[in-house]
């Protein structure tokens, strides 16, 4: 699910840490930041919320794409991962992130 995030005061990776997301560096092809929030209680990397964000530093916004990875990719070199890009869980997580960002503004 795509959404816009505003970060007028702090840097975006720090805000995502406060929201429970671990930064995973940048995508080699797109330069977008990658973040994950693990839902398995620390026992497993899956399922997890996974987010890519392109920063617009001048406007102090990020264009984000959030989804849920249900399991790891089945084959090496393939990115298929049973991702969910829509639905109640994803929508609720976007609302949670945006509410936290508004509080920080």
N, CA, C and O of each residue as an XYZ file, in Angstrom:
420
protein
N       0.843     -1.165      0.000
C       0.000      0.000      0.000
C       0.894      1.236      0.000
O       1.807      1.357      0.816
N       0.627      2.117     -0.894
C       1.418      3.339     -1.002
C       0.829      4.448     -0.129
O      -0.387      4.590     -0.009
N       1.736      5.237      0.483
C       1.306      6.398      1.260
C       2.448      7.392      1.357
O       3.614      7.048      1.160
N       2.092      8.628      1.663
C       3.076      9.695      1.857
C       3.272      9.908      3.352
O       2.305      9.919      4.114
N       4.503     10.076      3.763
C       4.835     10.313      5.168
C       5.586     11.629      5.271
O       6.512     11.885      4.501
N       5.187     12.465      6.223
C       5.864     13.742      6.446
C       6.727     13.646      7.689
O       6.333     13.047      8.690
N       7.910     14.243      7.614
C       8.821     14.240      8.768
C       9.461     15.619      8.892
O      10.640     15.787      8.579
N       8.679     16.621      9.356
C       9.179     17.997      9.377
C      10.323     18.262     10.344
O      11.129     19.157     10.090
N      10.426     17.516     11.447
C      11.432     17.850     12.458
C      12.617     16.897     12.489
O      13.761     17.351     12.505
N      12.384     15.622     12.499
C      13.430     14.631     12.700
C      13.790     13.939     11.398
O      13.103     14.101     10.389
N      14.863     13.172     11.423
C      15.175     12.402     10.223
C      14.275     11.165     10.176
O      13.912     10.606     11.212
N      13.931     10.758      8.988
C      12.945      9.709      8.787
C      13.363      8.353      9.366
O      12.541      7.711     10.020
N      14.598      7.887      9.158
C      14.981      6.600      9.752
C      14.825      6.565     11.276
O      14.436      5.535     11.827
N      15.117      7.655     11.952
C      14.942      7.705     13.406
C      13.464      7.565     13.767
O      13.125      6.844     14.705
N      12.589      8.240     13.037
C      11.160      8.118     13.300
C      10.665      6.693     13.062
O       9.817      6.196     13.804
N      11.185      6.045     12.042
C      10.763      4.668     11.770
C      11.236      3.713     12.868
O      10.551      2.738     13.179
N      12.401      3.990     13.453
C      12.856      3.187     14.600
C      11.886      3.330     15.762
O      11.560      2.349     16.430
N      11.426      4.551     16.001
C      10.457      4.777     17.079
C       9.140      4.056     16.806
O       8.430      3.684     17.741
N       8.816      3.860     15.545
C       7.594      3.138     15.167
C       7.796      1.627     15.183
O       6.869      0.880     14.872
N       8.997      1.164     15.541
C       9.268     -0.255     15.654
C       9.898     -0.885     14.428
O       9.979     -2.109     14.332
N      10.346     -0.060     13.486
C      10.931     -0.571     12.244
C      12.452     -0.547     12.310
O      13.054      0.412     12.792
N      13.053     -1.608     11.821
C      14.506     -1.697     11.737
C      14.941     -1.263     10.346
O      14.473     -1.829      9.359
N      15.828     -0.270     10.239
C      16.330      0.098      8.917
C      17.215     -1.019      8.367
O      18.012     -1.611      9.094
N      17.065     -1.294      7.087
C      17.850     -2.347      6.433
C      18.701     -1.786      5.307
O      19.075     -2.515      4.388
N      19.009     -0.504      5.369
C      19.832      0.115      4.330
C      19.006      0.540      3.135
O      17.786      0.685      3.220
N      19.684      0.734      2.032
C      19.000      1.197      0.828
C      19.030      0.123     -0.255
O      19.942     -0.702     -0.314
N      18.018      0.154     -1.100
C      17.935     -0.764     -2.229
C      19.001     -0.376     -3.246
O      19.133      0.797     -3.597
N      19.751     -1.346     -3.713
C      20.858     -1.073     -4.636
C      20.383     -0.503     -5.968
O      21.085      0.301     -6.581
N      19.206     -0.908     -6.420
C      18.710     -0.469     -7.734
C      18.010      0.885     -7.676
O      18.222      1.731     -8.544
N      17.168      1.096     -6.646
C      16.333      2.297     -6.610
C      16.838      3.379     -5.670
O      16.461      4.543     -5.810
N      17.689      3.012     -4.711
C      18.146      3.974     -3.716
C      17.134      4.210     -2.604
O      17.365      5.049     -1.733
N      16.015      3.489     -2.616
C      15.002      3.659     -1.584
C      15.471      3.013     -0.278
O      16.172      2.001     -0.284
N      15.064      3.625      0.846
C      15.326      3.036      2.151
C      14.422      1.835      2.331
O      13.281      1.835      1.869
N      14.936      0.789      3.013
C      14.147     -0.400      3.353
C      14.032     -0.481      4.874
O      15.000     -0.251      5.599
N      12.826     -0.814      5.341
C      12.562     -0.974      6.767
C      11.734     -2.225      6.974
O      10.932     -2.592      6.114
N      11.924     -2.895      8.129
C      11.125     -4.069      8.477
C      10.683     -3.988      9.925
O      11.392     -3.481     10.794
N       9.487     -4.505     10.151
C       8.960     -4.671     11.514
C       8.489     -6.110     11.630
O       7.535     -6.521     10.970
N       9.172     -6.872     12.478
C       8.915     -8.306     12.592
C       7.712     -8.574     13.484
O       7.571     -7.975     14.550
N       6.848     -9.479     13.041
C       5.615     -9.781     13.762
C       5.680    -11.101     14.508
O       4.720    -11.472     15.182
N       6.782    -11.815     14.403
C       6.916    -13.126     15.023
C       7.421    -13.101     16.450
O       7.836    -14.138     16.967
N       7.399    -11.962     17.099
C       7.846    -11.882     18.480
C       9.338    -12.087     18.662
O       9.775    -12.503     19.735
N      10.130    -11.802     17.635
C      11.575    -11.920     17.727
C      12.098    -13.318     17.451
O      13.311    -13.518     17.384
N      11.212    -14.283     17.291
C      11.651    -15.654     17.049
C      11.973    -15.891     15.577
O      12.756    -16.782     15.247
N      11.380    -15.105     14.701
C      11.523    -15.352     13.273
C      11.484    -14.037     12.506
O      10.951    -13.042     12.997
N      12.045    -14.033     11.312
C      12.002    -12.836     10.461
C      10.673    -12.719      9.724
O      10.394    -11.683      9.120
N       9.844    -13.770      9.765
C       8.566    -13.771      9.043
C       7.464    -14.241      9.974
O       7.702    -15.096     10.828
N       6.262    -13.699      9.826
C       5.862    -12.620      8.926
C       6.431    -11.287      9.404
O       6.836    -11.134     10.556
N       6.447    -10.336      8.487
C       6.968     -9.010      8.818
C       6.304     -7.968      7.927
O       5.906     -8.250      6.797
N       6.194     -6.749      8.471
C       5.866     -5.604      7.631
C       7.169     -5.196      6.959
O       8.216     -5.136      7.604
N       7.101     -4.920      5.682
C       8.285     -4.534      4.915
C       7.928     -3.281      4.140
O       6.879     -3.217      3.498
N       8.802     -2.282      4.199
C       8.485     -0.989      3.611
C       9.682     -0.449      2.841
O      10.825     -0.530      3.290
N       9.385      0.102      1.672
C      10.365      0.832      0.867
C       9.946      2.292      0.856
O       8.772      2.596      0.645
N      10.892      3.202      1.082
C      10.567      4.631      1.106
C      11.586      5.425      0.303
O      12.794      5.309      0.513
N      11.082      6.228     -0.615
C      11.910      7.165     -1.361
C      11.841      8.523     -0.682
O      10.753      9.074     -0.518
N      12.967      9.065     -0.291
C      13.008     10.324      0.437
C      12.965     11.516     -0.508
O      13.577     11.517     -1.576
N      12.225     12.525     -0.081
C      12.210     13.826     -0.754
C      12.649     14.835      0.307
O      11.822     15.464      0.967
N      13.959     14.973      0.455
C      14.515     15.769      1.546
C      14.050     17.227      1.517
O      13.786     17.808      2.570
N      13.948     17.815      0.342
C      13.556     19.227      0.254
C      12.161     19.458      0.827
O      11.926     20.445      1.524
N      11.230     18.535      0.528
C       9.852     18.674      1.020
C       9.663     18.056      2.399
O       8.605     18.202      3.012
N      10.714     17.349      2.897
C      10.645     16.641      4.181
C       9.508     15.621      4.185
O       8.747     15.512      5.146
N       9.415     14.867      3.064
C       8.428     13.803      2.940
C       9.099     12.543      2.400
O      10.201     12.577      1.854
N       8.396     11.443      2.575
C       8.839     10.165      2.026
C       7.650      9.508      1.345
O       6.540      9.505      1.877
N       7.889      8.963      0.183
C       6.880      8.205     -0.544
C       7.133      6.733     -0.231
O       8.161      6.179     -0.619
N       6.186      6.099      0.475
C       6.409      4.755      1.003
C       5.482      3.723      0.376
O       4.376      4.037     -0.065
N       5.959      2.492      0.348
C       5.186      1.354     -0.113
C       5.339      0.255      0.937
O       6.429     -0.283      1.130
N       4.222     -0.076      1.622
C       4.228     -1.031      2.721
C       3.505     -2.307      2.310
O       2.472     -2.260      1.643
N       4.053     -3.434      2.713
C       3.387     -4.720      2.496
C       3.784     -5.677      3.608
O       4.668     -5.382      4.413
N       3.115     -6.834      3.642
C       3.456     -7.887      4.601
C       4.106     -9.027      3.834
O       3.544     -9.533      2.863
N       5.280     -9.423      4.269
C       5.932    -10.636      3.764
C       5.492    -11.770      4.679
O       5.846    -11.780      5.858
N       4.729    -12.724      4.159
C       4.257    -13.841      4.978
C       5.351    -14.881      5.214
O       5.392    -15.521      6.265
N       6.235    -15.046      4.231
C       7.311    -16.027      4.359
C       8.481    -15.578      3.498
O       8.345    -14.672      2.675
N       9.622    -16.209      3.688
C      10.802    -15.853      2.903
C      10.650    -16.366      1.473
O       9.846    -17.264      1.221
N      11.406    -15.809      0.543
C      11.360    -16.298     -0.840
C      11.655    -17.787     -0.913
O      12.500    -18.301     -0.180
N      10.951    -18.475     -1.804
C      11.069    -19.929     -1.927
C      12.354    -20.367     -2.609
O      12.918    -21.404     -2.260
N      12.818    -19.596     -3.570
C      13.984    -19.976     -4.358
C      15.022    -18.875     -4.298
O      14.666    -17.697     -4.283
N      16.288    -19.226     -4.264
C      17.328    -18.203     -4.228
C      17.331    -17.418     -5.535
O      17.158    -17.983     -6.615
N      17.527    -16.127     -5.420
C      17.556    -15.260     -6.595
C      16.184    -14.822     -7.064
O      16.078    -14.091     -8.049
N      15.122    -15.252     -6.380
C      13.749    -14.900     -6.747
C      13.147    -14.106     -5.604
O      13.351    -14.449     -4.439
N      12.399    -13.037     -5.920
C      11.855    -12.200     -4.857
C      10.417    -12.547     -4.486
O       9.830    -11.842     -3.665
N       9.821    -13.596     -5.050
C       8.462    -13.986     -4.687
C       8.415    -14.381     -3.214
O       9.220    -15.200     -2.769
N       7.482    -13.809     -2.454
C       7.512    -13.991     -1.012
C       6.133    -14.021     -0.360
O       6.040    -13.841      0.854
N       5.079    -14.240     -1.105
C       3.720    -14.240     -0.553
C       3.418    -12.912      0.131
O       2.962    -12.889      1.274
N       3.667    -11.822     -0.557
C       3.433    -10.496      0.000
C       1.984    -10.076     -0.131
O       1.322    -10.377     -1.125
N       1.494     -9.368      0.896
C       0.157     -8.789      0.881
C       0.311     -7.271      0.850
O       0.884     -6.680      1.765
N      -0.200     -6.647     -0.204
C      -0.057     -5.207     -0.378
C      -1.323     -4.443     -0.008
O      -1.306     -3.213      0.045
N      -2.408     -5.145      0.246
C      -3.690     -4.545      0.599
C      -4.268     -5.295      1.792
O      -3.719     -6.311      2.219
N      -5.363     -4.799      2.321
C      -6.068     -5.506      3.389
C      -6.039     -4.770      4.706
O      -5.345     -3.767      4.873
N      -6.811     -5.295      5.635
C      -6.995     -4.649      6.929
C      -5.728     -4.459      7.730
O      -5.533     -3.396      8.318
N      -4.858     -5.457      7.773
C      -3.613     -5.325      8.541
C      -2.716     -4.229      7.982
O      -2.156     -3.428      8.731
N      -2.587     -4.202      6.665
C      -1.730     -3.196      6.035
C      -2.320     -1.806      6.243
O      -1.597     -0.866      6.575
N      -3.631     -1.670      6.050
C      -4.284     -0.363      6.232
C      -4.152      0.119      7.669
O      -3.878      1.296      7.902
N      -4.346     -0.777      8.639
C      -4.210     -0.401     10.047
C      -2.781      0.030     10.367
O      -2.579      0.970     11.136
N      -1.797     -0.638      9.791
C      -0.402     -0.274     10.042
C      -0.076      1.095      9.446
O       0.648      1.877     10.062
N      -0.596      1.389      8.270
C      -0.383      2.717      7.676
C      -0.991      3.787      8.578
O      -0.369      4.822      8.819
N      -2.193      3.545      9.074
C      -2.830      4.519      9.982
C      -1.999      4.700     11.246
O      -1.852      5.822     11.732
N      -1.454      3.610     11.786
C      -0.623      3.690     12.992
C       0.630      4.529     12.747
O       0.988      5.379     13.562
N       1.289      4.281     11.618
C       2.502      5.039     11.280
C       2.176      6.508     11.097
O       2.876      7.366     11.635
N       1.121      6.815     10.344
C       0.772      8.214     10.096
C       0.375      8.939     11.380
O       0.710     10.110     11.555
N      -0.340      8.252     12.285
C      -0.701      8.869     13.558
C       0.548      9.180     14.381
O       0.628     10.241     15.001
N       1.511      8.278     14.395
C       2.747      8.501     15.127
C       3.521      9.680     14.519
O       4.058     10.513     15.248
N       3.575      9.745     13.189
C       4.283     10.842     12.532
C       3.608     12.181     12.804
O       4.291     13.188     12.986
N       2.287     12.207     12.834
C       1.566     13.454     13.133
C       1.866     13.920     14.530
O       1.999     15.120     14.768
N       1.977     12.983     15.476
C       2.310     13.330     16.857
C       3.701     13.938     16.958
O       3.939     14.826     17.776
N       4.613     13.461     16.129
C       6.006     13.925     16.143
C       6.165     15.277     15.444
O       7.166     15.961     15.653
N       5.196     15.667     14.625
C       5.314     16.880     13.807
C       5.328     18.141     14.620
O       5.422     19.234     14.062
